[in-house]
Amino acid sequence: MRSICAVQVRRLDMIESGTVHYLRYLSVMALRACGFIIFRRLAQSPPDNIEYLLLQTSYGEHHWTPPKGHVDPGEDDLTTALRETREEAGLGEEHLRIANNFLKELRYQVRGKDKTVLYWLAELRDPAMSVTLSEEHQDHRWAHLEEACKLASYKDLQETLREAQHFLETGEKKE
Ligand SMILES: Nc1nc2c(ncn2[C@@H]2O[C@H](COP(=O)(O)OP(=O)(O)OP(=O)(O)OP(=O)(O)OC[C@H]3O[C@@H](n4cnc5c(=O)[nH]c(N)nc54)[C@H](O)[C@@H]3O)[C@@H](O)[C@H]2O)c(=O)[nH]1
């Protein structure tokens, strides 16, 4: 009887990784994530000179979003955004020019729980710099606004990208 229990416990330990671990994590953590809408400017004339960076997850629905991720306990939001961008895209603060006066908050539900995502806006200083993905993502794309909106299939994220474009073209936030 004792040995059966030991085997069962070991099996439970083994499935403690992957999705089970992730679902347990979700059930205890408040869902808050932070990241950057990263853009680069090309030589073309406006508006085609602006491209946005989107990453495609290697898990789940394989959805596309800008680099972002969960806030660690005790971490401030901007530090999270910078850490996640370095981890997920290989781009650090030294590679970015962070825009003043642009911060967008998205709220949506993930598996029945409210999630808040904060996005800052940042320009890649060297447009030729390459992106280095982590295991969390399987692909990345630099895309003009309309293509970026097709990849980012969520209405709120599409609106955020449109607001970023408006901000970059006019220097003003959309009301
Ligand atoms: N095994 C496994 N493991 C997973 C899974 N899933 C995650 N992991 C692990 O967690 C780590 C990631 O940790 P971080 O990087 O720190 O966090 P985030 O960046 O926050 O990443 P998430 O993917 O958790 O969160 P979202 O992007 O928010 O996607 C969640 C759902 O929300 C919807 N959704 C997404 N975006 C929008 C939007 O803009 N607007 C709207 N309206 N809806 C949106 C969409 O339906 C989507 O399915 C990975 O390494 C994995 O280990 C999974 O399914 N199976």
The ligand as an SDF file (V2000), in Angstrom:
LIG
                    3D

 55 60  0  0  0  0  0  0  0  0999 V2000
    1.5660   24.6510  -21.1640 N   0  0  0  0  0  0  0  0  0  0  0  0
    1.0340   25.8390  -21.3880 C   0  0  0  0  0  0  0  0  0  0  0  0
    1.7190   26.8950  -20.9740 N   0  0  0  0  0  0  0  0  0  0  0  0
    1.2170   28.1180  -21.2120 C   0  0  0  0  0  0  0  0  0  0  0  0
   -0.0280   28.3100  -21.8450 C   0  0  0  0  0  0  0  0  0  0  0  0
   -0.2770   29.6400  -21.9510 N   0  0  0  0  0  0  0  0  0  0  0  0
    0.7890   30.2380  -21.3550 C   0  0  0  0  0  0  0  0  0  0  0  0
    1.6880   29.3190  -20.9200 N   0  0  0  0  0  0  0  0  0  0  0  0
    2.9330   29.5640  -20.2330 C   0  0  0  0  0  0  0  0  0  0  0  0
    2.9710   30.8850  -19.7910 O   0  0  0  0  0  0  0  0  0  0  0  0
    4.1750   31.4820  -20.2190 C   0  0  0  0  0  0  0  0  0  0  0  0
    3.8470   32.9090  -20.6650 C   0  0  0  0  0  0  0  0  0  0  0  0
    4.1420   33.6600  -19.5930 O   0  0  0  0  0  0  0  0  0  0  0  0
    4.4370   35.1800  -19.7530 P   0  0  0  0  0  0  0  0  0  0  0  0
    5.2340   35.4430  -21.0090 O   0  0  0  0  0  0  0  0  0  0  0  0
    5.0250   35.6250  -18.4590 O   0  0  0  0  0  0  0  0  0  0  0  0
    2.9520   35.7650  -19.8720 O   0  0  0  0  0  0  0  0  0  0  0  0
    2.0880   36.4020  -21.0390 P   0  0  0  0  0  0  0  0  0  0  0  0
    2.8780   37.1440  -22.0420 O   0  0  0  0  0  0  0  0  0  0  0  0
    1.0360   37.2080  -20.3530 O   0  0  0  0  0  0  0  0  0  0  0  0
    1.5470   35.2070  -21.9030 O   0  0  0  0  0  0  0  0  0  0  0  0
    0.2600   34.3480  -21.9340 P   0  0  0  0  0  0  0  0  0  0  0  0
    0.3190   33.5610  -23.1650 O   0  0  0  0  0  0  0  0  0  0  0  0
    0.0990   33.6390  -20.6350 O   0  0  0  0  0  0  0  0  0  0  0  0
   -0.9350   35.3890  -22.0030 O   0  0  0  0  0  0  0  0  0  0  0  0
   -1.7310   36.1260  -23.1850 P   0  0  0  0  0  0  0  0  0  0  0  0
   -0.8640   36.4720  -24.3530 O   0  0  0  0  0  0  0  0  0  0  0  0
   -2.4650   37.2450  -22.5240 O   0  0  0  0  0  0  0  0  0  0  0  0
   -2.7210   35.0140  -23.7310 O   0  0  0  0  0  0  0  0  0  0  0  0
   -3.7000   34.4030  -22.9270 C   0  0  0  0  0  0  0  0  0  0  0  0
   -5.0170   34.3400  -23.7140 C   0  0  0  0  0  0  0  0  0  0  0  0
   -5.5600   35.6710  -23.7420 O   0  0  0  0  0  0  0  0  0  0  0  0
   -6.0330   35.9890  -25.0350 C   0  0  0  0  0  0  0  0  0  0  0  0
   -5.3460   37.1970  -25.4940 N   0  0  0  0  0  0  0  0  0  0  0  0
   -4.0090   37.3580  -25.7110 C   0  0  0  0  0  0  0  0  0  0  0  0
   -3.7190   38.6150  -26.0620 N   0  0  0  0  0  0  0  0  0  0  0  0
   -4.8930   39.3090  -26.0700 C   0  0  0  0  0  0  0  0  0  0  0  0
   -5.2240   40.6630  -26.3390 C   0  0  0  0  0  0  0  0  0  0  0  0
   -4.3910   41.5130  -26.6430 O   0  0  0  0  0  0  0  0  0  0  0  0
   -6.5360   40.9830  -26.2220 N   0  0  0  0  0  0  0  0  0  0  0  0
   -7.5140   40.0900  -25.8750 C   0  0  0  0  0  0  0  0  0  0  0  0
   -8.7740   40.5120  -25.7940 N   0  0  0  0  0  0  0  0  0  0  0  0
   -7.2100   38.7900  -25.6280 N   0  0  0  0  0  0  0  0  0  0  0  0
   -5.9280   38.4090  -25.7090 C   0  0  0  0  0  0  0  0  0  0  0  0
   -5.8410   34.7740  -25.9010 C   0  0  0  0  0  0  0  0  0  0  0  0
   -7.0440   34.0860  -25.9910 O   0  0  0  0  0  0  0  0  0  0  0  0
   -4.8120   33.9390  -25.1820 C   0  0  0  0  0  0  0  0  0  0  0  0
   -5.0310   32.5910  -25.3470 O   0  0  0  0  0  0  0  0  0  0  0  0
    4.6720   30.6420  -21.3830 C   0  0  0  0  0  0  0  0  0  0  0  0
    6.0550   30.5440  -21.3890 O   0  0  0  0  0  0  0  0  0  0  0  0
    4.1040   29.3090  -21.0930 C   0  0  0  0  0  0  0  0  0  0  0  0
    5.0400   28.5920  -20.3380 O   0  0  0  0  0  0  0  0  0  0  0  0
   -0.7480   27.1680  -22.2690 C   0  0  0  0  0  0  0  0  0  0  0  0
   -1.8530   27.2570  -22.8630 O   0  0  0  0  0  0  0  0  0  0  0  0
   -0.1820   25.9670  -22.0210 N   0  0  0  0  0  0  0  0  0  0  0  0
  1  2  1  0
  2  3  2  0
  2 55  1  0
  3  4  1  0
  4  5  2  0
  4  8  1  0
  5  6  1  0
  5 53  1  0
  6  7  2  0
  7  8  1  0
  8  9  1  0
  9 10  1  0
  9 51  1  0
 10 11  1  0
 11 12  1  0
 11 49  1  0
 12 13  1  0
 13 14  1  0
 14 15  2  0
 14 16  1  0
 14 17  1  0
 17 18  1  0
 18 19  2  0
 18 20  1  0
 18 21  1  0
 21 22  1  0
 22 23  2  0
 22 24  1  0
 22 25  1  0
 25 26  1  0
 26 27  2  0
 26 28  1  0
 26 29  1  0
 29 30  1  0
 30 31  1  0
 31 32  1  0
 31 47  1  0
 32 33  1  0
 33 34  1  0
 33 45  1  0
 34 35  1  0
 34 44  1  0
 35 36  2  0
 36 37  1  0
 37 38  1  0
 37 44  2  0
 38 39  2  0
 38 40  1  0
 40 41  1  0
 41 42  1  0
 41 43  2  0
 43 44  1  0
 45 46  1  0
 45 47  1  0
 47 48  1  0
 49 50  1  0
 49 51  1  0
 51 52  1  0
 53 54  2  0
 53 55  1  0
M  END
$$$$
